Amino acid sequence: MTFKKDKLVVKAFDTTKEMAIEAANDVANRIGMLLKKHETINMIFAAAPSQSEFLKALIEHKEIEWKRINTFHMDEYIDLKEDAPQRFGNFLKKAIFGVVPFKNVYYLDGNKPIDEECKRYAELLKKYPPHIVCLGIGENGHIAFNDPHVAHFNDQEDIKAVTLDHICRKQQVDDKCFAKIEDVPTQALTLTIPALMQGQYMFCIVPYKTKAEAVYRTLQGEISETCPASVLRTKEHAFLYIDRESAALLHLKQ
């Protein structure tokens, strides 16, 4: 079923697979439409297990002209070994960046001097402003690593270093990305909320029962930095994809 909450279009499905396929179809169609208007377009991707089914479905679209797309990712841990599979650049390289022939892939490096790396990536984002942002929602309601205690809807920066909250770090363990919470870095670089909201089109993919409370707060709570994802309700051309488990607290009539 499809409905709207403020400006946000919500699409609910029985299964994660159905949700992922529909999201991938919508993104692929939007890519095709944008490439009719522009020689190249720019995309930003989230890196998380919740995005895996969507990314698998997206790369099945053989009609996409990947060589006309520049791509970015939206966050990265600070001081994690370069070859660590948990690094978001490495996750996305395995899932999509190294699988299809993008025009350019711009990796965010959490091991470089923080100020220099923030400046470099912000300049790239200004040069290649995003047409499409593909994102998720964390268990604490974050988008990218804009956890509630560091989220600002009117942030003056495009990218910044942040300290991760306990819920965010625990999610990384629950997602089996790290063996124990002590292994999860405490800091990361993240695109800010205004930087993400610059995307002309935003496609937010949120499966699993662990996200049910965050989805409920995003749609039914107040639009507030206490649930950063709620800002999506203010965005034209924003789409939220949920499955039966992540929609559990909404009591939707399918």
N, C-alpha and C positions, 0 to 999 in steps of 0.2 A: 504494500500500500504506500501511497505518497501523500504527504500533507505538508503544510507550511507552518513554521513557528516564527512569527515576525517576518524577516526577509529570508530566512533559511529554509531551503527545500529539504525535506526529510524523506528518505526512501527506506522502508522497512521490509525485510525478507525473512523467510523461514530459516534458511541455512546460510552459513558463512560463504559457501561456494556460490550460491545464487547471488548473494550480495557482492562478492568480489567480481563476478562476471559482469554484472550490471554496471558496477563502478568502472571497470575497465572499458566496457563498451562506450560509456558516456565520455570518458577521458579520450579514448581513441577518436570518437566522433568530433569532439571539440578540437583536438589537434588538427584533424583534417580541415575543419572549417577555418581555423586560424591560419593554416599554411596556404589557404587560398588567398589570404589578404597580405601575408607577410612572407618575405623570403626565408627568414629564420624565426623561430620562437624560443622562449626560455622557460624552463620548468624547474621547480624545486620539489624534492622528494623527502619524505620521512623515512627513517630506518627503524624498524621494529618488527618483531614476529607477527604482530597484528596486520602488517602490510604484506606479508608474504604471499597469501593467496591472490590478492589484488595484483601484485607485481607479476606473478606467474601468468595470470590471465592477460595482463597488458602486453607482455612480450609475445603472446600468441597472435597479436594483430599484425599480420605480415604487411598490411597496407600502410602502416605508419612509416613516414619518411624520416627516420631517426637522424639521418645525416644533416637535416635542417634544424636540429634542436640542440641548444646549449642547455646543460643541466647542472644543478647545484644540489647540495643537501643542507638540511636546516640546523643541524647541531653536531657537536663532536665533543667527546671527553677530552679533558686536559690531562696530559702526562700519562697516557696509556701507550704501551709499547706499539711501535709502528705496525708490527705484524699481528697484533691482537685481533682475533675475529670479532670481538665486541666493538671495535672501533666502527663507527657508523659508515665511514667511507669504505671500509673493507666489507661490511655487510652489503652495502648497495653495489659495490663492485661485483660481488658474487651474484646478487639477485637480479641486477639490471644494467648497471653502468658498464660492466665488462662483457655483457652478453649481446647487447645491440650496439650498432655503430653510431653513437651520438656524434654530433659535430665537435663539441667540446664538453669535457667533464671537468668541473671545477671543484676540487676537493678542499674541504676545510681541515686545517691541520692544528690539532690541539697541542702539539709539541713545539710549535714555533713561539717566539716571544708574543705574548698575548696582545699587546697594543698594536704591534705591527701586523699580526694576522687579522685582527678585527678590522683595521684600516684597509688592508688588501682586499678582504672579502667584501667589505662594504662598497669599495670602489667598483669591484666586479659586478655587484648587484645593481649599482647605479648605471653601469654601462649596458648591462643586460637585464632590464627590469622584467620581473616574472609575468608571464601570461597565464601560467597554470601552476597552482600549488597543490600537491597531493600530500595530505597530512593525516594524522590520527589524533586521538585524545588519550592522555594518560589517566591512570586511576585517580589522580588528584585533580583532574580537570585541566592539566597543562596542555598547551600546544607548543611544539618543539620543547625546549627545556625552560619555558616560562612557567615555573612552578608558582603557586599562589603568592608566596612571600616575596618573589622578585618580579612578578608580572605587572606591567604598566601599559594600559591601553594607549597612552600618549607618550611612550618612551621616546626620548630624543635621539637614541642611538639605533642603528640598524642591526648591529651585532654586538654582543657583550659577553663577558665572563660572568658566570653565576655559580652559586653554591646550591647543590641539589638537596631537596628536603628528604626526610626519612621515607615517606610514602613512595616517592619517585625511585629512590635507591632500592627499596624493598621490591618494587615491581620488577626491577632488572633481575633480581634473584628468582622471583616467582615465574618470570618468563624464561627461566633457565639460561639466561645469558651469562650469569655469574654463579659460582658455587655458593658463596656466602656474602652477606652484606659488606663485610670488611674488604672484599675484593672490588667493590663498586667504587669508582672514583667519586670524590666529593664535589668536584668542580667540572664545569663544561663550558664550552662556547655555544651560544645559541643566537639564531636570528630572533629579533624582538617581535612583539606582536604587530607593531606598525609595518615592519618589513614584510612579514607574512601577508598582511592584509593588503599589501600593494598588488598582490596577484589579481589579475582580472577575473579569474575563475578559480574557485577553491573546492576541492573534492576531498571530503573527510571520511575516511573509512574506519569504522569502529566496531569490530566483532568482539565476542566473548563475554561471559557472565561477569568477569572481573571488572568490566567497564560499565556495568549497569547503573551504578550510582552516579558515575561521572556523566553518563548520557542523560540521566534524569535531571541532574543539576544543570546541565547545559541547556536543556529544553524547558524545564519547569521552574528553575530558580530565577533569581534576579540576574540581570546582566551586570556582572561584577567581576573584579579581578580575583575574588575569592574562588571563582571557577573560571579561569581564563578562557576556556573554550566557549563560554557563553557569548563572547564577542562575535562569534560567527552569525548570531541572529541579527546583527546590524549590517550584514554584508550582502549586497546584491550579487547574484551569480555564485552563491555558496550552496553546497550540497552535502548533506550528511547521510551516510549509508550505515545502517545498523542491521544486525541479525536478531533472531528471536531471543537469544541470550542477553545481548547488550540492551535490548528493548524491554527486558522483563519487568522493570518497575514502572513502565509507561502504561501498561494494561491496554495495549492496542487491540482493537477488534479487527483481526485479519480478514 
